C-alpha cells in the first residue's frame, strides 16, 4: 500500500502589499538629509559615517512594510501571520477609498481587526460569524478588493456547505 500524496495547496487569491515606487527614493532622500545634518552639526565625525549608517538603516526600515501578504488558501484567509478559517466569514464587502475611510473612521468598532496600509486606497471588510470570537469584522487593505471579496465569499460558501451538509455530520 502506497502512502497518499500530500494534499495540494489551493491558492484562491494571493497578493503582496508592497510599497509604492516613490517610497524608496523618498526615504533615501530623508536619510541623506539627516546624514548631511549630522555631518554639518558634528564636524568631528568622519563625513562618510552618517551616510554609511543612515542610508542602509532607512532601507532596512522600509523592508518589513512591503512584505505583507494577503491570501486565501487551504480554507483560511491569511493576512500576514493572522489566520481566519473561512467558515466563519459571514459576508465580505469590497471598499473603495471612501468606504475604507468610513470603515476606519469614528464609527469603527474598537475590537475590529485592522490591517491597513495608507498608500493603498481600497480594502475589504470581512464580517464574521463566530460566537466564540469578540471580533466583529476584519478590515484589510488590498489592491484588488472585488477579486478578494468574490474569492473569499465563494470559498466561505463552499466551506459552510461542506460543514452543514448531512454527509459531513456523519
KOLZAFI-789119 format. One record per residue (C-alpha): residue number from 0; residue in three letters; x, y, z. Coordinates in pm, whole numbers. Layout:
N
- NUM | ALA | X | Y | Z .
...
This chain:
170
- 0 | UNK | 0 | 0 | 0 .
- 1 | UNK | 148 | 335 | -103 .
- 2 | UNK | 104 | 643 | 112 .
- 3 | UNK | -124 | 914 | -16 .
- 4 | UNK | 47 | 1217 | -166 .
- 5 | UNK | 25 | 1533 | 46 .
- 6 | UNK | -280 | 1749 | -17 .
- 7 | UNK | -214 | 2013 | -276 .
- 8 | UNK | -232 | 2372 | -157 .
- 9 | UNK | -501 | 2555 | -348 .
- 10 | UNK | -431 | 2926 | -378 .
- 11 | UNK | -754 | 3104 | -448 .
- 12 | UNK | -611 | 3455 | -404 .
- 13 | UNK | -270 | 3592 | -317 .
- 14 | UNK | -114 | 3937 | -324 .
- 15 | UNK | 172 | 4119 | -162 .
- 16 | UNK | 105 | 4469 | -37 .
- 17 | UNK | 434 | 4627 | -138 .
- 18 | UNK | 536 | 4987 | -106 .
- 19 | UNK | 482 | 5232 | -390 .
- 20 | UNK | 791 | 5305 | -601 .
- 21 | UNK | 822 | 5661 | -470 .
- 22 | UNK | 866 | 5546 | -108 .
- 23 | UNK | 1218 | 5417 | -171 .
- 24 | UNK | 1372 | 5739 | -312 .
- 25 | UNK | 1179 | 5947 | -57 .
- 26 | UNK | 1320 | 5751 | 236 .
- 27 | UNK | 1672 | 5760 | 89 .
- 28 | UNK | 1638 | 6137 | 46 .
- 29 | UNK | 1532 | 6179 | 409 .
- 30 | UNK | 1823 | 5958 | 519 .
- 31 | UNK | 2066 | 6167 | 311 .
- 32 | UNK | 1931 | 6492 | 457 .
- 33 | UNK | 1968 | 6359 | 812 .
- 34 | UNK | 2320 | 6237 | 736 .
- 35 | UNK | 2410 | 6581 | 596 .
- 36 | UNK | 2269 | 6746 | 908 .
- 37 | UNK | 2480 | 6520 | 1128 .
- 38 | UNK | 2791 | 6583 | 918 .
- 39 | UNK | 2743 | 6960 | 943 .
- 40 | UNK | 2639 | 6951 | 1311 .
- 41 | UNK | 2918 | 6726 | 1436 .
- 42 | UNK | 3238 | 6818 | 1249 .
- 43 | UNK | 3446 | 6565 | 1449 .
- 44 | UNK | 3260 | 6280 | 1282 .
- 45 | UNK | 3411 | 6137 | 965 .
- 46 | UNK | 3199 | 6273 | 679 .
- 47 | UNK | 3116 | 5928 | 539 .
- 48 | UNK | 2996 | 5773 | 868 .
- 49 | UNK | 2643 | 5922 | 891 .
- 50 | UNK | 2576 | 5823 | 530 .
- 51 | UNK | 2712 | 5471 | 583 .
- 52 | UNK | 2484 | 5424 | 883 .
- 53 | UNK | 2165 | 5615 | 798 .
- 54 | UNK | 2112 | 5517 | 432 .
- 55 | UNK | 2117 | 5139 | 493 .
- 56 | UNK | 1911 | 5191 | 809 .
- 57 | UNK | 1647 | 5380 | 609 .
- 58 | UNK | 1623 | 5094 | 360 .
- 59 | UNK | 1605 | 4834 | 639 .
- 60 | UNK | 1317 | 5021 | 800 .
- 61 | UNK | 1114 | 5001 | 476 .
- 62 | UNK | 1168 | 4632 | 403 .
- 63 | UNK | 913 | 4499 | 657 .
- 64 | UNK | 647 | 4746 | 538 .
- 65 | UNK | 648 | 4597 | 190 .
- 66 | UNK | 631 | 4231 | 290 .
- 67 | UNK | 267 | 4200 | 396 .
- 68 | UNK | 89 | 3912 | 222 .
- 69 | UNK | -285 | 3866 | 185 .
- 70 | UNK | -405 | 3524 | 70 .
- 71 | UNK | -700 | 3285 | 65 .
- 72 | UNK | -579 | 2925 | 68 .
- 73 | UNK | -642 | 2591 | 234 .
- 74 | UNK | -970 | 2710 | 382 .
- 75 | UNK | -816 | 3011 | 554 .
- 76 | UNK | -797 | 3385 | 500 .
- 77 | UNK | -435 | 3478 | 571 .
- 78 | UNK | -322 | 3833 | 645 .
- 79 | UNK | 47 | 3834 | 733 .
- 80 | UNK | 56 | 3588 | 1026 .
- 81 | UNK | -314 | 3617 | 1119 .
- 82 | UNK | -538 | 3328 | 1014 .
- 83 | UNK | -915 | 3321 | 981 .
- 84 | UNK | -1093 | 2996 | 891 .
- 85 | UNK | -1324 | 3084 | 602 .
- 86 | UNK | -1617 | 2900 | 759 .
- 87 | UNK | -1652 | 3196 | 999 .
- 88 | UNK | -1685 | 3451 | 718 .
- 89 | UNK | -2046 | 3576 | 710 .
- 90 | UNK | -2006 | 3841 | 439 .
- 91 | UNK | -1740 | 4039 | 258 .
- 92 | UNK | -1770 | 4397 | 136 .
- 93 | UNK | -1529 | 4548 | -117 .
- 94 | UNK | -1446 | 4903 | -8 .
- 95 | UNK | -1335 | 5191 | -225 .
- 96 | UNK | -1131 | 5476 | -75 .
- 97 | UNK | -1438 | 5648 | 73 .
- 98 | UNK | -1571 | 5320 | 213 .
- 99 | UNK | -1235 | 5238 | 369 .
- 100 | UNK | -1219 | 5583 | 527 .
- 101 | UNK | -1569 | 5533 | 670 .
- 102 | UNK | -1493 | 5180 | 797 .
- 103 | UNK | -1182 | 5305 | 977 .
- 104 | UNK | -1334 | 5632 | 1094 .
- 105 | UNK | -1519 | 5744 | 1403 .
- 106 | UNK | -1782 | 5471 | 1382 .
- 107 | UNK | -1531 | 5186 | 1365 .
- 108 | UNK | -1573 | 4909 | 1619 .
- 109 | UNK | -1294 | 4917 | 1881 .
- 110 | UNK | -1235 | 4540 | 1868 .
- 111 | UNK | -1221 | 4512 | 1489 .
- 112 | UNK | -910 | 4354 | 1340 .
- 113 | UNK | -749 | 4610 | 1108 .
- 114 | UNK | -451 | 4570 | 877 .
- 115 | UNK | -436 | 4877 | 659 .
- 116 | UNK | -173 | 5041 | 450 .
- 117 | UNK | -225 | 5415 | 395 .
- 118 | UNK | -75 | 5402 | 45 .
- 119 | UNK | -340 | 5151 | -66 .
- 120 | UNK | -675 | 5322 | -110 .
- 121 | UNK | -902 | 5017 | -125 .
- 122 | UNK | -984 | 4740 | 122 .
- 123 | UNK | -1226 | 4464 | 213 .
- 124 | UNK | -1442 | 4440 | 521 .
- 125 | UNK | -1489 | 4079 | 629 .
- 126 | UNK | -1790 | 4034 | 859 .
- 127 | UNK | -1753 | 3742 | 1099 .
- 128 | UNK | -1998 | 3485 | 1233 .
- 129 | UNK | -1809 | 3325 | 1521 .
- 130 | UNK | -1983 | 3331 | 1861 .
- 131 | UNK | -1654 | 3246 | 2035 .
- 132 | UNK | -1470 | 3547 | 1886 .
- 133 | UNK | -1547 | 3902 | 2005 .
- 134 | UNK | -1405 | 4047 | 1682 .
- 135 | UNK | -1700 | 4167 | 1469 .
- 136 | UNK | -1509 | 4215 | 1144 .
- 137 | UNK | -1173 | 4248 | 974 .
- 138 | UNK | -1072 | 4544 | 755 .
- 139 | UNK | -779 | 4458 | 531 .
- 140 | UNK | -613 | 4672 | 265 .
- 141 | UNK | -598 | 4520 | -81 .
- 142 | UNK | -531 | 4644 | -430 .
- 143 | UNK | -794 | 4406 | -573 .
- 144 | UNK | -1091 | 4434 | -336 .
- 145 | UNK | -1360 | 4296 | -570 .
- 146 | UNK | -1149 | 3992 | -662 .
- 147 | UNK | -1062 | 3922 | -297 .
- 148 | UNK | -1423 | 3967 | -182 .
- 149 | UNK | -1556 | 3738 | -455 .
- 150 | UNK | -1297 | 3470 | -385 .
- 151 | UNK | -1343 | 3485 | -10 .
- 152 | UNK | -1723 | 3460 | -38 .
- 153 | UNK | -1703 | 3165 | -278 .
- 154 | UNK | -1455 | 2973 | -62 .
- 155 | UNK | -1655 | 3056 | 252 .
- 156 | UNK | -1981 | 2932 | 98 .
- 157 | UNK | -1814 | 2606 | -6 .
- 158 | UNK | -1672 | 2559 | 345 .
- 159 | UNK | -2007 | 2629 | 509 .
- 160 | UNK | -2189 | 2398 | 270 .
- 161 | UNK | -1942 | 2121 | 346 .
- 162 | UNK | -1975 | 2180 | 719 .
- 163 | UNK | -2358 | 2195 | 717 .
- 164 | UNK | -2421 | 1902 | 481 .
- 165 | UNK | -2560 | 1580 | 634 .
- 166 | UNK | -2270 | 1378 | 486 .
- 167 | UNK | -2021 | 1594 | 678 .
- 168 | UNK | -2206 | 1534 | 1005 .
- 169 | UNK | -2172 | 1155 | 989 .
